[in-house]
């Protein structure tokens, strides 16, 4: 048996949009709850893509709430 592939190699092989000639992609990470790892996930993804020479631009946005908060008792 061959050597197992490392996690970066498996990730890179599973991202077909990284192939030459494909269009730019926008990836959105959102969750209404804080502390679930959104920023960590985006940072790791950006680092992995940058390691393979892919141009990256990461923007952080806070979206307005669509409904008012309910009072907490």
Secondary structure, DSSP 4 states (H G I P E B T S, - for coil): -PPPPPHHHHHHHT-GGGSTTPPP-------SSSSSSHHHHHHHHHHHHHHTT---------PPPSSPPPPP-
